[in-house]
Amino acid sequence: MVDTLLHWAYALCGRFFCCLLFLIFLASCSNDEVHFVKISEYYAESCHLDQATQDSIVRFAQKVDAFVAANPLAKEDPLYARILHNIKTSSFDPGFMLNTDWKDDVESGF
């Protein structure tokens, strides 16, 4: 009788432990997006680039490029694409070209 109770207790605790591990696994897999606080700050700043001068836009692009070079995972942040879009749209000037391919350095041509 005691053996049956112990077996039942171990079986119940084992099931509980397995369910707990499964729930922890699900919770850890649900947050696969990468977020950087600095990228959020850069995004907020990029929303006002349309009011900035062209040289300010170039300096901002260089600042973002330096951060991304130091933190390559920052490219996976959902706001990174929006920052690039804001840089490209605010630097659109027929006499100004901003290279935002981010392969090497940011170049500007007048």
Phi and psi in degrees as a GROMACS rama.xvg file:
@    title "Ramachandran Plot"
@    xaxis  label "Phi"
@    yaxis  label "Psi"
@TYPE xy
-64.993  -39.0376  VAL-2
-62.5126  -39.0499  ASP-3
-65.7735  -42.8946  THR-4
-64.6432  -41.8676  LEU-5
-64.7011  -42.9472  LEU-6
-60.6474  -44.0855  HIS-7
-64.4458  -40.6022  TRP-8
-65.2926  -44.127  ALA-9
-65.1906  -39.4587  TYR-10
-65.0547  -41.2368  ALA-11
-67.0113  -43.7601  LEU-12
-65.8134  -36.9028  CYS-13
-64.8319  -42.3253  GLY-14
-64.3426  -42.9676  ARG-15
-61.8409  -43.8183  PHE-16
-62.7294  -42.2832  PHE-17
-65.1544  -41.8187  CYS-18
-63.7399  -40.2025  CYS-19
-63.3995  -44.0866  LEU-20
-62.636  -40.7529  LEU-21
-62.6913  -42.8359  PHE-22
-65.5403  -38.8756  LEU-23
-64.4387  -40.5597  ILE-24
-61.6648  -45.192  PHE-25
-63.0237  -41.3948  LEU-26
-65.8363  -36.8721  ALA-27
-74.9037  -27.6315  SER-28
-81.5586  -16.3066  CYS-29
-77.6084  -15.8915  SER-30
-110.451  64.0086  ASN-31
-85.8473  -11.1625  ASP-32
-72.4025  144.614  GLU-33
-99.1798  131.308  VAL-34
-129.818  133.06  HIS-35
-118.741  133.219  PHE-36
-62.0967  -40.9643  VAL-37
-64.5544  -36.4272  LYS-38
-64.9034  -37.4705  ILE-39
-63.1117  -40.0685  SER-40
-66.5405  -41.9397  GLU-41
-63.3355  -37.6348  TYR-42
-63.5712  -44.5265  TYR-43
-59.9455  -39.7899  ALA-44
-69.6654  -36.5171  GLU-45
-69.2846  -21.544  SER-46
-68.4869  -16.6919  CYS-47
-109.23  14.9514  HIS-48
-68.7605  -22.7943  LEU-49
-64.9709  -17.7237  ASP-50
-97.2418  -1.74468  GLN-51
-93.8083  160.798  ALA-52
-78.7733  164.833  THR-53
-64.1204  -38.0182  GLN-54
-68.7465  -30.1705  ASP-55
-67.7786  -36.6325  SER-56
-65.2325  -41.194  ILE-57
-64.498  -44.003  VAL-58
-63.1789  -39.5274  ARG-59
-64.1862  -43.5803  PHE-60
-62.4654  -38.273  ALA-61
-66.7142  -37.5167  GLN-62
-64.8168  -43.7217  LYS-63
-65.622  -41.8099  VAL-64
-61.8789  -40.9523  ASP-65
-65.0931  -39.718  ALA-66
-64.9876  -43.0832  PHE-67
-68.851  -33.7811  VAL-68
-65.1726  -36.3847  ALA-69
-78.9957  -26.1754  ALA-70
-130.463  79.6987  ASN-71
-58.1242  -27.7187  PRO-72
-67.8024  -14.3986  LEU-73
-63.2482  -23.28  ALA-74
-65.6464  -21.3241  LYS-75
-85.047  -8.83693  GLU-76
-67.6478  133.397  ASP-77
-59.355  -26.3488  PRO-78
-77.8459  -16.4794  LEU-79
-61.0498  -44.1678  TYR-80
-63.4859  -36.0449  ALA-81
-68.3711  -36.7928  ARG-82
-62.7138  -45.8794  ILE-83
-60.1907  -41.8509  LEU-84
-61.7938  -44.3983  HIS-85
-63.9425  -37.6146  ASN-86
-65.8259  -45.4742  ILE-87
-64.8089  -43.7133  LYS-88
-72.7962  -33.1703  THR-89
-83.0386  -17.4189  SER-90
-94.7795  7.31357  SER-91
-75.3191  109.196  PHE-92
-148.526  129.693  ASP-93
-55.1097  -29.4405  PRO-94
-95.2607  7.50266  GLY-95
-133.888  136.038  PHE-96
-130.075  129.691  MET-97
-118.941  120.98  LEU-98
-84.6972  107.029  ASN-99
-109.282  27.9321  THR-100
-72.3732  -19.9021  ASP-101
61.4411  23.2745  TRP-102
-75.8451  -45.4894  LYS-103
-125.083  -108.132  ASP-104
-102.549  162.064  ASP-105
-81.1398  127.393  VAL-106
-116.011  144.96  GLU-107
-127.521  141.386  SER-108
-128.694  137.203  GLY-109
